[in-house]
Amino acid sequence: MILFIADLHLSPERPDIFAAFRRFMQDDAPKAERLYVLGDLFEAWIGDDDNSEFNQAVIALFKANAERGVAQYFIHGNRDFLISQRFARAAGMALLPEVAVIDLYGTPALILHGDSLCTLDADYQAFRKKSRSWFWQWRMQLLPLWLRRRIARKARAKSQAANAMKSDTIMDVTPSEVDKVMAAHQVGLLIHGHTHRPNRHPEANGERIVLGDWYEQGSVLIVTEDEIRLESRPFEKSA
């Protein structure tokens, strides 16, 4: 069994999401051969030097499954692109490039976070290009931790305000970009997150599967030798 998750947006402010994630990591993930996290694991990741108790709790859950023999892989999202090798080593994960082709029981599949497919969002794509540069990331990491936390809070607020003004078309993937990427990598299956619109879409070159977010329920893609299943799991109510 191979599992995929994305867009959990983990943060101390949402203990319900963390509780659902912990159940998944303790009950489901240990049964998997591989676990892929397709970005935005955290609401914001400001650097691997942020050793908060919450971050260490997340790392511990991954480490436990790595010790059980689960192969774990991570692709950066737009909220946690500063995750680097220090985090990966501690969590027992392998960092993948932004776009990767993997084997799913004999079927090649293209996996990515999904933000690069939203080409109509020009403002975001400009920021994405800047923030992925080594110089921008190096300069950001030089700032003290408290300042990076403040910058992250302001950036989230600004992003939420900007997104509220954008149309659904701008916020979703661009069909021509989907066709282009699938054709370029010669695959018939594309898996991504980012848009928070879980579904399975027929495409010109095959199928596109979109993982959902974890704001209200857990979205998990389950792949076995016999089937591909996209599940939404409601959060358990706390007593």
C-alpha positions as CSV (number, residue, x, y, z in Angstrom):
1,M,0.0,0.0,0.0
2,I,1.2,3.5,-0.9
3,L,-0.3,6.6,0.8
4,F,-0.4,10.2,-0.2
5,I,-1.4,13.2,1.9
6,A,-1.0,17.0,1.4
7,D,-2.2,20.4,2.7
8,L,-2.4,19.5,6.4
9,H,-1.4,23.0,7.4
10,L,-0.3,21.8,10.8
11,S,0.0,24.4,13.5
12,P,-0.4,24.6,17.3
13,E,-3.5,26.7,16.7
14,R,-5.3,23.6,15.3
15,P,-5.0,20.8,17.7
16,D,-7.8,19.0,16.0
17,I,-5.8,18.7,12.8
18,F,-2.8,17.5,14.7
19,A,-4.9,14.9,16.5
20,A,-6.2,13.6,13.2
21,F,-2.7,13.5,11.8
22,R,-1.4,11.6,14.8
23,R,-4.1,9.0,14.4
24,F,-3.2,8.6,10.7
25,M,0.5,8.3,11.5
26,Q,-0.1,5.7,14.2
27,D,-2.9,3.7,12.6
28,D,-2.6,4.0,8.8
29,A,1.0,4.9,7.9
30,P,2.7,2.0,9.6
31,K,0.8,-0.4,7.2
32,A,2.2,1.4,4.1
33,E,5.2,0.6,2.1
34,R,5.6,4.3,1.2
35,L,4.2,7.6,2.4
36,Y,4.3,10.7,0.2
37,V,3.6,14.1,1.6
38,L,2.9,16.5,-1.3
39,G,3.6,19.8,0.4
40,D,2.0,22.2,3.0
41,L,2.5,19.8,5.8
42,F,2.8,22.9,8.0
43,E,0.8,26.1,8.0
44,A,4.2,27.8,7.8
45,W,7.8,26.5,8.1
46,I,10.3,29.2,8.9
47,G,13.4,27.1,9.1
48,D,14.8,23.8,10.3
49,D,16.2,25.7,13.4
50,D,12.7,26.1,14.8
51,N,12.8,23.5,17.4
52,S,9.4,24.2,19.0
53,E,7.7,21.4,21.0
54,F,5.0,21.2,18.4
55,N,7.5,20.7,15.5
56,Q,9.4,18.1,17.5
57,A,6.1,16.2,18.0
58,V,5.5,16.1,14.3
59,I,9.0,15.0,13.6
60,A,8.7,12.2,16.2
61,L,5.7,10.7,14.4
62,F,7.6,10.5,11.1
63,K,10.7,9.1,12.8
64,A,8.7,6.4,14.5
65,N,7.4,5.2,11.1
66,A,10.8,5.4,9.5
67,E,12.0,3.1,12.3
68,R,9.2,0.7,11.4
69,G,10.5,0.6,7.8
70,V,8.0,2.9,6.1
71,A,9.7,4.8,3.3
72,Q,8.7,8.5,3.5
73,Y,9.0,11.2,0.9
74,F,8.4,14.9,0.9
75,I,7.8,17.5,-1.8
76,H,7.8,21.2,-0.8
77,G,4.6,23.2,-0.8
78,N,4.1,26.9,-0.9
79,R,3.9,27.1,3.0
80,D,6.9,24.9,3.8
81,F,9.5,25.4,1.0
82,L,12.1,26.2,3.7
83,I,12.2,22.6,4.9
84,S,15.6,21.2,4.3
85,Q,17.9,18.3,5.0
86,R,18.1,18.9,8.8
87,F,14.3,18.3,9.1
88,A,14.4,15.4,6.6
89,R,17.1,13.5,8.5
90,A,15.4,14.0,11.9
91,A,12.1,12.8,10.5
92,G,13.5,9.9,8.5
93,M,12.2,11.4,5.2
94,A,13.7,11.9,1.7
95,L,13.3,15.3,0.0
96,L,12.1,14.9,-3.6
97,P,12.4,17.6,-6.4
98,E,9.4,19.8,-7.0
99,V,8.3,17.4,-9.8
100,A,9.0,13.7,-9.6
101,V,7.9,10.6,-11.5
102,I,7.4,7.6,-9.3
103,D,6.3,4.0,-9.9
104,L,2.9,2.9,-8.5
105,Y,2.9,-0.9,-9.0
106,G,4.0,-0.6,-12.6
107,T,2.2,2.6,-13.4
108,P,4.4,5.7,-13.7
109,A,2.9,8.7,-11.9
110,L,3.9,12.3,-11.8
111,I,3.7,13.9,-8.4
112,L,4.0,17.6,-7.3
113,H,2.5,20.0,-4.9
114,G,0.4,21.7,-7.5
115,D,1.0,25.4,-7.1
116,S,3.2,25.5,-10.3
117,L,0.1,24.4,-12.3
118,C,-1.8,27.6,-11.3
119,T,-0.2,29.7,-14.0
120,L,-3.0,32.3,-14.2
121,D,-2.2,33.5,-10.8
122,A,0.6,35.9,-12.0
123,D,1.2,37.6,-8.6
124,Y,1.7,34.3,-6.8
125,Q,3.9,32.9,-9.6
126,A,6.1,35.9,-9.3
127,F,6.5,35.4,-5.6
128,R,7.0,31.6,-6.1
129,K,9.9,32.3,-8.5
130,K,11.6,34.7,-6.1
131,S,11.1,32.6,-2.9
132,R,12.5,29.5,-4.5
133,S,15.8,31.2,-5.3
134,W,18.8,30.2,-3.2
135,F,19.6,33.8,-2.5
136,W,16.2,34.6,-1.1
137,Q,16.2,31.5,1.1
138,W,19.7,32.2,2.3
139,R,18.9,35.7,3.2
140,M,15.7,34.7,5.0
141,Q,17.6,32.1,7.0
142,L,20.0,34.8,8.3
143,L,17.1,36.5,10.1
144,P,16.5,35.8,13.7
145,L,13.8,33.2,14.5
146,W,11.4,35.7,16.1
147,L,11.5,38.0,13.0
148,R,10.9,35.1,10.7
149,R,7.8,34.2,12.7
150,R,6.5,37.7,12.4
151,I,7.2,37.7,8.7
152,A,5.3,34.4,8.3
153,R,2.3,35.7,10.2
154,K,2.1,38.8,8.0
155,A,2.6,36.8,4.8
156,R,-0.3,34.5,5.7
157,A,-2.6,37.4,6.4
158,K,-1.6,39.1,3.2
159,S,-2.1,35.9,1.2
160,Q,-5.5,35.2,2.7
161,A,-6.7,38.7,1.9
162,A,-5.4,38.5,-1.7
163,N,-6.9,35.0,-2.3
164,A,-10.3,36.2,-1.2
165,M,-10.3,38.6,-4.1
166,K,-9.3,36.0,-6.7
167,S,-11.7,34.1,-8.9
168,D,-12.0,30.3,-8.8
169,T,-10.4,30.1,-12.2
170,I,-7.3,31.9,-11.2
171,M,-7.0,29.8,-8.0
172,D,-7.3,26.5,-9.8
173,V,-4.9,24.7,-12.1
174,T,-4.5,25.8,-15.8
175,P,-5.7,23.0,-18.0
176,S,-3.1,23.7,-20.7
177,E,-0.4,23.5,-18.1
178,V,-1.7,20.2,-16.9
179,D,-1.6,18.8,-20.4
180,K,1.9,20.3,-21.0
181,V,3.4,18.8,-17.8
182,M,1.9,15.3,-18.3
183,A,3.0,15.2,-21.9
184,A,6.5,16.4,-21.1
185,H,6.9,13.6,-18.5
186,Q,5.1,11.0,-20.7
187,V,2.7,9.9,-17.9
188,G,-1.0,9.1,-17.7
189,L,-1.4,9.8,-14.0
190,L,-0.8,13.1,-12.2
191,I,-1.2,13.5,-8.4
192,H,-1.1,16.8,-6.6
193,G,-2.6,19.0,-3.9
194,H,-2.6,22.7,-3.3
195,T,-6.0,23.7,-4.6
196,H,-7.9,22.0,-1.8
197,R,-10.4,20.6,-4.3
198,P,-10.2,16.8,-3.9
199,N,-11.4,15.0,-7.0
200,R,-10.4,12.7,-9.8
201,H,-10.4,14.4,-13.2
202,P,-10.1,12.8,-16.7
203,E,-7.4,14.6,-18.7
204,A,-6.3,14.5,-22.3
205,N,-3.3,12.4,-21.3
206,G,-5.0,10.2,-18.6
207,E,-6.1,11.1,-15.1
208,R,-5.4,13.9,-12.6
209,I,-6.0,13.2,-8.9
210,V,-6.3,16.1,-6.5
211,L,-5.8,15.6,-2.8
212,G,-7.9,17.6,-0.4
213,D,-6.8,19.7,2.6
214,W,-7.1,18.8,6.3
215,Y,-9.0,21.9,7.5
216,E,-12.2,20.0,8.2
217,Q,-11.4,16.4,7.4
218,G,-8.4,14.2,6.5
219,S,-7.8,13.6,2.8
220,V,-5.8,10.5,1.9
221,L,-5.0,8.8,-1.4
222,I,-4.6,5.1,-1.1
223,V,-2.9,3.1,-3.9
224,T,-2.7,-0.7,-3.9
225,E,-1.9,-3.2,-6.7
226,D,-5.7,-3.5,-7.3
227,E,-7.1,0.0,-6.9
228,I,-6.7,3.7,-6.4
229,R,-9.0,5.2,-3.7
230,L,-9.3,8.9,-2.6
231,E,-10.8,9.1,0.9
232,S,-12.1,11.9,3.1
233,R,-12.1,11.1,6.8
234,P,-14.1,13.4,9.1
235,F,-12.2,14.5,12.3
236,E,-13.2,12.8,15.5
237,K,-15.0,15.2,17.9
238,S,-13.1,15.8,21.1
239,A,-14.9,15.1,24.3
